[in-house]
Amino acid sequence: MQIVRSTRDLRQRLSALRNHSIGFVPTMGALHAGHARLIETSVRETASTVVSIFVNPSQFNDPADFAKYPRTLDTDAALCESFGASIVFAPSVEEIYPQPQQAFVDVARVTEHLEGKFRPGHFRGVATVVMKLFQIVQPDRAYFGEKDAQQLAVIRRMVEDLNVPVEIIGVPTVREPDGLAMSSRNQRLTPAERAIAPLLYQALQLAASRIAQGIRDPESIKQEAESLLTDPGIRVEYLEICDPDFMASVNHIDGPVRIAIAARLGSHESGSVRLIDNVLVTAPRP
Ligand code: AMP
């Protein structure tokens, strides 16, 4: 496996691989079993897999969050190699943004809610860097986690609307044994915060079970789910029942819905860790 730092070097190496399919897994590093599942899936389905490791400053609305984001390139590269990746692309910020960026990708509507509301500018940063990485790697298939369901919806829409020749593959969320969705941010949780973090998934599961039982009113379901999240160490930013394409809250549940949550763990604003999770549920027919 090769570790490549520059776009020029990457393009040169990829030119020798283009007669077979190329899979691409974009990440911000601090890799865990969730990322490994994406890499594994790409390795199984394509001839060569490129994993990018790039902590993208333009998608962080909070500079402190960007500064604190874990950076563990050596262990990340070892994980990529052990799961069969062909190339790790780990560019510097200057390599990706050699001059102030003037062209951006803005995806409307699906970015209006949830993360888009709580993290202004986040999805513009994500869509723009993913488009740049697609242009650099030119993969046949690209793999994204359902853990970031709204991001996956944004990328799907960007690729459809802008005719980007890449197939987007969604990969189910990998969880810890107690249900907590794996995330690079989990390593910043204190033991006390880690102990209550599974409540987020428990609240999602409670909401999902009520939908499965035939309850159709989102408000009553949300209230019941939120009643699990009253610990003072948890500050819920949103818990919403949404349509899976546009991520807008629904007034009535009558088809597939995504239940999405974002919460801060830790009582101090500056020291808190922000976690997100979601589940897809299909309501039974009446
Ligand atoms: P990140 O490094 O957090 O930007 O994530 C890189 C990719 O890994 C994104 O497509 C994420 O959705 C995906 N991912 C992160 N955590 C998980 C997880 N627990 N299960 C599946 N995919 C994940």
Residues whose N, C-alpha, C, O or C-beta is under 5 A from the ligand:
A	BS01	AMP	P26 T27 M28 G29 G34 H35 Y143 F144 G145 E146 K147 D148 V171 P172 T173 V174 A181 M182 S183
